[in-house]
């Protein structure tokens, strides 16, 4: 745009071309007044451009890949460097010309819908920070697009061991200034949070080496506080100091100031629960989770803590201590419900929790055995069974118990059958039921695939475990195996309390006035709520609920996820709340009901003593959304946020007690209070990949059990690739096609509300373009039978018209006229051009 300001400049083009293509390869006209960074455009005449994946195959429109160039300008290679020539100049598998080659540019690009190339950065500038893969070039491009920036380079620094972070070095344009706050704010709308540099360093110029390239080794270390988007303000008193230290521990960050927001530092609902648990222990006060949402900075929350202390808002919950064992330990409320379900359907595998891990490297089998023996010794839950006395169940904790351990060798099978048999064995283990009265309720199977390739299959019953417990298990397996394989003793500290202590504590505390106070909120919240969600099904509902299930999945783009997170920030909510609200809107649109109740699990570990235990702590909350009238999505989100925070504050009521209190009409064909579940997986900043030792790497293997606890369970998870949606559906009710269509509608709905959160939830789009055409045209009979049957095409009809009236005017626009014959010629030219770009049938 600066060039356009010059009187002699009439047109600006962005030209791209590596030296290896000798001249320019692509071009794009930069429009006057353009607000976005220019693309590198379309290939010039005589140049072929391909965007390919790691296997050399074309990628879809919009997907990133490496740019390969071919054509008349291609160099022969590198003088005197045959190895490098062979690496970068590769055979052209798309050309019919013998000996044709392509040059691998190493540039990461993607095709736009208009057939132009967008430059994303260098393929070799990919790094991994805190578990996320980051393209440094993409960050640099986003920063370089800011009007105030002349030059920029982004690097990964590890100035302290284990503390990797992105640092941006920028040079401001003449007459401009650059500061961290404005740059970070500008990037937040364009990049995921993990790609925004944690520190910004402003330089007069970038250091260069003898070749004129940026000398990254000469870039200075950021000064303390350079990562702040505002001036760091140190704690002013002991309360603020303790809170800052707690946040540093929970969030895995350093030097938290009193103006830092818990959620902007990476906090979410699960971490917020841990933070409030530590605050309870540190200050001996009881604050609801809502307090952190209302006061997200250290300074604000410190005021609430001091107010609670001054008004005597002391702990009302008794301390959780170890208690003497009687031989007949009580069940927790959650365990009692699972035990009853097991009595109704003995032999069911619905509540099995399977996990499989592929182990590459040399496995020390003896160290692995010792690891699981120690796990069983440490955690009483893993040596617990359930007996009955006078009609009442109780826990029996064995003083010692060997792991139910088995070994299977598949390395004798042909390689093409090995993986198939492995999947079959894993599935069989996942579906093999437990006997709650016998135990053990935890088993391990080691499958040998080769000398350095094994798969470890672990299965536990939900009555002694939950999702959090699986993380505890993986973490402790890594620590113990590493120690035993190296001849060391266990590095893990002894546990202060066990699950049986928690069950006794819960039974002793959650009763009388305490229980009544919590139940009162739930009575009011769920008063008049329908107990059944009448979603359309593919088959009649069985008289007695069965738990046959399957899974469907969908990956939503990163950009959409970031847009949803931006909406969450605007409303002081979390991604969980946004996605839950969207799920409830979709269910309302499908069912036609305006009062939607959905179940969601909560960790139930709001005390620090429980964080390291294996056991069944998870509770289920019922979140109700009312969509009467025509509320906007933003209004529904605010309602869901308030309801969710209220539910968090009253999460101590076990779901079993809630069902007992509300006493809905019993229906054996469906679960009480809700039939649809929502879950969201979040990643703790302190959680990393488990690598027991240098010679062994672990990789999780998906285990898909053919069960479904509810009619539908939507699971969402943020991944490096985007927002992953997984739908577990009951196959007695739904077909796979229906499940996939439901996920597709969810994606369309999320895209719509991300663009306009103020639109009515009843007006937000659900149908993709093709499906919309299908239901508006083909299904209503408004097209010819030939088109409906797929035997007639638009281009076929156009060709027939050309034959009939070649010289008749077909198109007229701003004084220009084209005949049918001229349009056909131009269309054929465009088609040939598209084919050179690798576009074929069904290309998107």
N, C-alpha and C positions, 0 to 999 in steps of 0.2 A: 504493500500500500504506500510505502514511502516512495517507491519508484513512480507510482501513478501520480504522485504529487508533482513530479517534474513535468513541465509543459511539453517537452519533446517526446515523452513516452506515451504511446497510444495503446500498446498491448504488452502484457507481461506473461511469459511462459516459464514454467518450472521444468527444467531439463534434467534428466537422470541418466547416468551411464558410467559404469566402472571402466577402468583402464583396459581391462581384458576384453571389452567389446569395442575398443579403439575409438568409437565416437559416442554420441548419445544413443540411448536405447529407448527411452520413453519420454513423453512430454505431456504436460497438462497446462491448459490456459488458466491463469489466475484472474478471476473476475475482479473488476474494480469494486471496491467496497466489501470484498469477502471478509467474513469474520472468522472463518476457520482456517487452520493451516492447510497449505496446498497439498494435493496428492501428487504422486509422481506420474500419474496419468496412464495413457494408452501406449502400446508399442508403436514405435515409428515404422514407416514402411521398410520392409526388408529385415525386420527384427521379429523374432518369436519370443514370447514370454510365457512361462509356466509357473504356477504356484503349486509346489509339491510338498508332500509330507516326508517323514523320515524314511519311508519305504519307496519314495520316488513316485507316489501316486498323486493325482490331482486332488486338491481339497475343495470342499464346497464353497460357494460364494459366502464371504463373510468370515470364513475360517482362516486362521493364520497359517502360513507355511513359508518355505524358503523359495526365493525367486531364482529361477533358472532362465538364462538367456541364450538364444541361438540366432543364427542368421548370417547375413553377409559380412557384418563387421567383426565377427568373432576372431580373436587372435589364435595363432597356432598353439600357443602354450607359453611356458616360462623358459627363457633361454638358459640352458645348462642345468635345469632342474626337472628332470623327467618324473621324479616321484611326485612332486607338487603338481606338475601338469596332469598326471594321471588321476590325482585326487580331485582337482577342481574342474577339469575338462572331461566330461563323461559322455558316453554314447547317448544320442537322442532317440529314445524309444518311441517317440511319437511321429517321427519323420519317415517318409517313404524313400528318402534319399539315402543311398548307401554311404556310410562313413560319417553321417551328420553327427555333430556333437552339440552339447549344451555346456554352458559355464555356470557353475554353482556360485552364486554371488555371495552367499553367507548373509544376505539381507532378509529380514523377516518382513513379509508383506501380506496383504490380503486383497481379494477382489471386492470391489463395491458392487452394489446392484446395477450401477450404470456402466459397468465394464471398465472402471478405472482402478488403478492400483494405489493402495494406501501403504505408505512406508511405516513400519512399526519399530524398526531398530535392527540391531545385529543379532544373528542367531547365537553367536558365541559370547554375547553379553548377558547370558542367563545365569542368575545366581539363586541361591536358596537361603532365605532368612526366616528363622522361626518356623520352619516347616513349609513356607510358601515359596514357589518358584517365581522369580521376578525378572522381567526383561528390563535391563538397565536402559536400553535404548528407548523403550516405551516411556519410561519416567523422564528421560532427557527430552524426548519430543514434546511431552506435555508441558514441561517447564519452559522449553525453548519457544513455545507458542505464546507465552506471556509477553505483552508489549514492552514490559520494563526490562526484559532479559535479552542480552546480546549473545553471551556464550554460557554454556552450562556443561558440566560433567557430573555424573552420579557414580559413586563407588560404594563398595561395602567395606566398612572398617571394623576391625576387631581390636580396639585399643586395650580392652580388658579381656582376659580369657573367657570364652563362652558368650561374650556380649557383642554379637554381630548386629550391626545396624546400618541402614542406608544413610549416606551423607551426600548432600547436594552442594556443589561448588558453583556459584553463579557470578557472572559479570554483568553489571547493569548497563543498559543503554545510556548513551550520553544524555544528560539532562533528566535521568530517571534515578530513582532509588529502589532498592530491593530489601525487603525485610521478611523474616520467617513467617510472621502471622499472615500477611497478605498472600504469600506464595502457598503456604499450607492451605489456606482457605480456597484459593483458586484450584488447587489440585484435588480437593475433596470431592468436587463435583465431577471430576473426570477420571479419577483412579480409585481402585479399592483402597481401603484404609491401610492395608499392609504394604502398599506400594508407595505411600507418601513418606518421603524421607523424614527421619527423626531429627535431623539437624541440617541447618542451612548455613553455609559459610559464604559471605560476600567477599570477592577478591577484585583487585584492580585489573588483573588479567590472569589467564590460566597459564601455568608453567608449561613450557614446551621443551621437547628434547631436540637432538640435533637434526632429526628428520622432520621437524615441524609438527609432530604429533603431541597430544597432551601427555605430559610426563606425570602419570598418576602417582608414582612413588614420591613425587615432590609436593604433592598436595598436603597442606598443613593439617594437623590434628585439630578438630573443632574445640573451641574453648568450652569450658564447663557452662552448661545452660544453653548451648546453641540449639538444642533440640526443642526448646520451648517455643510455643506460639505466643507467649506473653512473657513478661518478666517473671523470673522465678522468685517466689516469695517464701522464705523459710518459715517453718512453724514458729509461733511466737510464745507458746506456752506448752505445758506438759501434755494437755489433752490433744492439741494439734500434732505434737511430736509423736504420740502413740498412734494416732489415727494414720499419719503419714507412713509410719513404719509398717502398720498393718496392711495398708494398701500396697506398699512395695512388695510385701511377702505374697499377698494374694494374687496380685496382677503380674508379678515377675518383672517389675520395672524398677528403675533407680531414681533417687532424688525426687520424690513427690513433694510438690509445693502446695501451699494452702489454697491456691486458686485452681488447681488441677481438678478436672471432672473425672469421677470414677469411670463413667461410661465412655468418655472420650479416650481414656487410657486403655480401653479394651475390655472393660467390665461388661458382664451380662447378668441375667437373673440368677444363674447358678453361682457365679462368683460373688454376686451381691449377698446371697444367702450365707456363703462362707465368711464374708467380711462382717456381716451382722453377728454371726456366731462368735467371732473373735472379739468384737466390740462388747458383747455380753460378758465374755470371760474377763476382759481387761478392765472394764469399768463397773461391773456388777450392776448393770442397768438393763432394763428390758425395752428395746426399741423395735417397732415393727419394720418390716422390709420397706414399707412405703416411705419411711423417713429418708432412706438413701435416694429414692427417686425424687423426693421433694427437696432434698439438700445434697446434691451430688458432689460438691466440693468439700475439701477438708475443713475449710473455715466455716462453711454453713453447717456441716454435720457436727462439728465441735460444739456449736451453740445448742444444738438439740441434745447432745450428750450432757452438757453442763446443766441444761434446764431439767433433764430427767433426774440428774443427781441432786439438784437443789430442791426438787419437789418430792424427793423420797420415792421416785419411781424405780424402786429396787426390784431385783429379780423375784418373780412370783413362781418360778419353776424350780423345784428342788434339785439339788446336785445329783448327778448320776454317779453312783459309786458301785464298786464290785460287791456282790452279796454272796453269802454262803450257799453252796449247792445242796439241794434237798434230795436229789435223785429223780424228782418229778418237777421239772421247771415249767412254769407257765408259758403258753404261746403268746406272742404278740397278737394284736388284733388282726393285722394283715395275714400273719401265718394261719390264724384260725379260719379266715375266709378261704384261703387256698386249700387248707386241709378239708374243709367241707366240700369244696368243688371236687377234690380228689375222691371223696367218698361217693359223690353222685356219679362220677365217671371214672371208676378205677381203671388203671391201665392206660390212661390218656397221656400223650406226650405233649399236650398243649402248653404246658408250663416248663418244658425243658429249655435250658439256656445253653446252646451249643456255641463253640468257638473252635476254629481250626487255624493253625499257624504253620506256614511252610518254612522249614529250617534248612538253609543252605550253608554247607560247611561240615566240618567234622563234629558229630554229636557225641558228647561224653554221656553215655546212657546212665552210668552209675551216678554222676553228678545230677542228672535229671531226676533220677529216683529219689536221691537225698533231698532235692529241692521240694518235691511234692510231699515227702514225708514230713519235712519241716513246716510246710504250709498247713498240713492237717494238724500238726501239733500246736501251731500258733493260733489257729482259728477253730474254736469249738464248733462253729456252724458246720464245718466240713466233717465232723464226726458225730453229728446229731441225727437221731431218728425220732419217730413220733408214735407213741403208744396211747392206749385209752384205758381209763379207770373210772368206773361208775358213769360211763357215757361221756366223760370229759377227756379231751386229748391233752397230752403233756409232752414236753421234750425230754428225751433221754440222751445224755451226753456221754459218749464212751470215753473212758480214761485214755485209751489209745486205740488207734485204728489204722490198718494199712490201706493205702490207696488202692482202689479198684483199678489195677494197671494191666494193660494188655499190649502185646506187640504183634504186629502184622507185617509180613514181608511181601512186597509186590514187585521187587526188582527182578524176579524170575519171569515176569510176564513180558510179552513184546511191548515195545515202547508205545505203539499206537493204541494198545488196550490198557496201558497202565493208568493213564489219567481218567479214563472212563470208569475203571474199577475203583479208583480212589474216590471219585465223586459218589459212587454207589455206596462205598463203605462209610463215608462221612455222613451221608444222608441217613443210612441205617442207624448209625450211632446217635444221630440227632433225634431220631424218632423212637429209639428204644426206651420204654417207660421205666420209671423208678418205682420201687415199693417203699412208700414213706415209713412203713412200720419196721423195715429191716435196715435200710441204709447199707453202705454209705450212699449219700445223695450227691456224690461227686465221683466222676470216673475219668480216666485218662487213657488214651490209646496212641501209641507211637507207630506210625506207618512208614516202613522203609521203602523208598523208591529207588535208591542207589546208595553207593558208598558215602556220598556227601550230600544226599538229598532225602529229607524226611518230612513228614507232616505230623504235627502233634494235634490230636483232637481232644478237646476238653468239653465235658458236658456236666452241668449242675442243674438241680431242680430249683425253680424260682423260690421255693419256700425257704431256701437257705442262701439265696443270692439275689442280685439284681444287676442292672447295667453298670452302676458305679463299682460294684464288687468286682466285676470283670476287669475294670481298669486297675483296681487294687491288686488283683491276682497277677495280671501281666507285669505290673511294676515290680512286685515282689519276686516273681519267677526270674525276671532279669537280674535282680540284685543277688538272689540266692545262688542261681546257677553260675553266675560269674565268679562268686566267692568259692564255691565248692570245686569248680573246674580248675581254679588256681590254687587249691589246697588251703584256702582260708576258711575261717568260721563264719557263721551268719553275721552280716553287718546290721541286721534289723533290730531295733529296740523291742523289748517285750511290750505287749499291749496292756494298757491299764485296766480296760474293761472288755467284756465279751458280749455277744448278742443276747445271751440269756440275762445278763445284767440289765440290758436295755428293755427287754420284755417285762421284767419284774418292775423296773422303774416306770414304764408306761402304764402298766396295770395299777400301780400304786398312786400315780399322780393324776391320770386322766379319768377322773370320775367326779361325781357330786357337782359342786358349784363350778369347778373348773370346766368340766365337760359341758355343763348347761350353758355357760357363757359363750363357749365356742359354737355350740349347736344352734343357739339363738340366731346368729348371723346367717347360718345356712338355711334355717327355716324360712327366714324372710327372703333370702336370695332366690330360693327355688320354689317359693309359694306359687302354685298355679302352673308350674312348668309342665308341659306335656312330657309324659314318660316314654313316648315312642316317637321316633323320627321315621316318617313314612316316605322313605325314598323308594322310587320305582326299582323293581328287581327284575332279573331275567327269568327267574323261576319262583314258584310259590315258596313261602317261608316254611321250613319244616316245623312240625308241631313241637318238637324238642330241639333246641339249638344244638347243632353239630359244629365242629371246629376245623373242618377241612378248608385249607387255604392255599393261596398262591400270591405271587408278587408281580407288580408292574413298576416300571421306573421311568423317569424322565429327567434329563439334565437341562436346567434353565441357565441362560447366559449370565456371565459375571456382571455385565452391565446392568441387567435387570436387578440382580441382587444388590448392587450398589445403590440403585435408585430406590429400592425398598428400604435400605438402611438409612438413606437420606430422609425419607418420609418418617421413619421411626425417630430420628434425631429431632426433626421438626416438632414432633408431638411429645417429646420426652418419654418415648416408649422404647421397646426393644424389638429386634427382628422377630422374636418369638411372637410377640403380641400382634405385629402386622400380619404375619403368616397365619396365625390362628384366626384372626378376624376375617381374612380372605377365605379361609377354609369354611368358616361358618356362613359367609355370604354365598359361596358356591353351593353348599348344602341347602340353603334357603331357596336358591334359584332352582335346584333340582327337585326339591320336595314341594315347593309352593307354600311351605310353612314360614311363619314370620317369627317364630320363637324356637331358637335352636340351642340345644345343650350338647356340649362336646366334652368328653373326658380328656384329661391330660395328666401325665405322671409328674410327680415332684420328688426330688431325691430323698426328702425326709431326714436329712443329716444336718440339721441346723444347730448341731452342737459339735464342737471341735473333737470331743472324745470319740465320735462315731465315724470320723472321716477315714480312718485307716482300717475299718472292720469289713470283713466279708459277712454279708447277711442281707435279709430282706427288709429294707427300710423304706423302700419307695411307697408312696401313697398316691392315691388318685383324687384329683380335684375335678369338680364339675363346673365348667365355665359356660354361663348362659348369655346369649346375645339376643336382644329383641329388635326386630327390624320393621316394626309397624310403621305405617306411613311411607315416606320415601326418603330415608336418611341418606346422606352422602357417606362414602366410605370413611372419610375423615371422622365423621360423627360416630360411626360404628367402632372405629379404632379407639376413640376416646372412651367409649362405653366399655369396650373389652379391656382396655388398660385399667380402668377403675375396678372392674369386676375381678380381674386377675390379681391386682394388688390386695384387694379385700380377701380373696381366697388364700393368698400367701399368708396373710395375717391370721388366718383361721385354719391353717393347714394341719394342725395337730389332730383334728377330728379324723379318725380312720374312716375310710370309705365304707367299711363294714358297719360302723356305728351310724353313719349317715343314712344308709339304706334301712337299717333297723328303725331309726327315728322317723324318717319320712314314710316308711312302710308303703311303697308303691304297690299297685295291683300286680301280683306275681304272674309272670308270663314265662313259661319254660322255653319259649321260642326266641327270647332275646334277653340281653343283660339289663339289669335295672338302672333307671335314671338316664342312661345314655347308651347308644349302640355304636357310636363312631368316636374314634380316638384321634388325638393329634400329639405328635412328639417332635422335638427338635434336638438334634445333636449339636452340642457346642464343644469347642476345643479349648482346654485350659492352656494358658501360656506356659505352664510348668510341665506340660505333657510332651514328651518327645518320643522318637522312635526307639524301641528297645533293641539294644545290641549287647547281648550278654558278654561277648568277648570279641576280640579282633577276628577270630576265625569263624564266626557264626553270625549270620544275619537272619532276621525274622521278617516274614511278610504274611500279613493276614490273608486268609483264604475264605471267600464268601461261603457261608453255609445257609442254605435256604430250606427251612423245614416246611412241609406241606400242611401248616396249621394256621389258623386265624382266630385270635381270641375274641375279636369283635367283628361286626359286619364289615367295617372299613377302618383301617388305621393308616393315616397319612404321616409319614416320617420325612422331615426335612433336615438337610445337613449342608453346611457351607464347606465346599471343597476347593481345591486349587483350580479345578476346571469350571466351577460355577456353583449354582444352587441345585443340589441333588434332591429330587422328590422320589419317594418310594411308597407305593400303595399296596398294603397287605389287604387282600379282600377274601371274603368267605365264598368259596367256590360252590356252595350249595345255593347261593343267591345270585352271584354275578359271573358273567363270562369275562374272559381276558380282554376281548374287544371293548367291553363296557369300561373296564378298569383303565385301559389305555386312553379311551376317549375322555374319561373323567379327568385324567392327568392333563391331557391336551387342553381341555377347557380351563383347568386351573392356570396353566401357563398363559392363556389368552387373557383371563381375568386379571392376573397379576400385572401383565403388561399394560392393560387398560387403566388400572387404578394407579399404577406408577406414573402414568402420564397425566391423569386427572383424578386426584383423590377426592375432589369436591363433587364429582358426578354422583348421581343417585346409584345406590347399589343395584337397583333393578334395571338400570340403563347400561351398566358396564358390559362390554362385549364378552361373549363366551365362545362364539363360533369363529374358527379360522376362516379365511376367505373361501377356500375350496368347499368347506362344509356349508358355509352360508349360501354359496351358489347352488349347492346340492339341494338344500332344503327349500330354497326360494324358487328354484327353476325346475330341476328335474323332478323332484317329488310332487310339485304342484301341477305338472303337465303343461307348463308354459313354453316348452321347447318341442321341436319336432320329434316324432318317435325315433328318427334316425340318429339325432344327436343324443337323445336319452339312452339309446342302445349302444352308443359309441361307434356307429357305423358311418357317421357324417361328421366332418370337421369344418371349422371356420375357414381354414386356409384352402381346403378343398372346394368349398362353395365360392371362395374368391377367385380361384383359378378358373372355375367354370364361367364366372362373370367376365373375366378377362377375355375368354374365347368369344363370348357373345358380344361385348361392347368394348373392344380394346382402346378406342379413342375417346370414350366418354369420360367426363371429369369425375374422378373418384374423391379427391381431396382438394379443399380450397382453404388457404390460410394467409391472411395479411397480404392479399394480392397475388399470391403464388398459387398456381393450379397444377395438379398432377393428374394424368389420366390413369386408368386402370393398368395399362401396359407399363407406364413409367413406375408406378408403385410396385408392380411385380418385379421389375428389374432391380430396384433399390432394395426390396425385401430379400431377393436372392443374394445380393451383394452382402447384406448384413448377415445372412445365414452363413455364408462362407467365412466371413470374419469371425463369427462366433465359433465355428468349427475349429479355426486355427487357435482359438483360445481354449480348446478342449471341452467346449460345451456340447453335450449330447442329449439324448432322450432322458427325461426325468431330472435334468440338472436343475438345481435351485440356486 
